[in-house]
Amino acid sequence: MRVVGAAQPGGPGSTAASAVGDTAGLPSPVRHRPPAIARPPIAEPRSV
């Protein structure tokens, strides 16, 4: 039954998969987005 719950979206599997992905060092688009959004504002003043 644990496998079924983990397979369901938003279930324990989602959290576990995220933790495993971070530990495995897999490309995390969610983590890369925040820094990218914070950089553009800093790059705009330079262009101007």
C-alpha positions in Angstrom: 0.0 0.0 0.0 2.9 2.3 0.6 3.9 2.0 -3.0 0.4 3.1 -4.2 0.4 6.1 -1.9 3.9 7.1 -3.1 2.9 6.7 -6.7 -0.1 9.1 -6.3 0.7 12.7 -7.2 1.1 15.0 -4.2 1.5 11.9 -1.9 4.5 11.0 0.2 6.3 9.9 -3.0 6.4 13.5 -4.2 8.2 14.7 -1.1 10.5 11.7 -1.1 11.2 12.1 -4.8 12.1 15.8 -4.3 14.4 15.0 -1.4 16.0 12.2 -3.3 16.5 14.4 -6.4 18.2 17.1 -4.3 20.4 14.5 -2.6 21.2 12.8 -5.9 22.2 16.2 -7.4 19.7 15.9 -10.3 18.9 19.1 -12.2 16.2 20.9 -10.2 14.4 23.4 -12.4 12.5 24.7 -9.4 15.7 25.5 -7.5 17.3 27.1 -10.6 14.3 29.4 -11.3 14.5 31.5 -8.1 18.1 32.5 -8.6 17.5 33.2 -12.3 14.5 35.5 -11.5 16.6 37.4 -8.9 19.4 37.9 -11.4 17.5 39.6 -14.2 16.6 42.6 -12.0 20.3 43.1 -11.3 21.1 42.8 -15.0 18.6 45.4 -16.0 20.3 48.3 -14.1 23.5 47.4 -15.8 22.0 47.5 -19.3 20.5 50.9 -18.5 
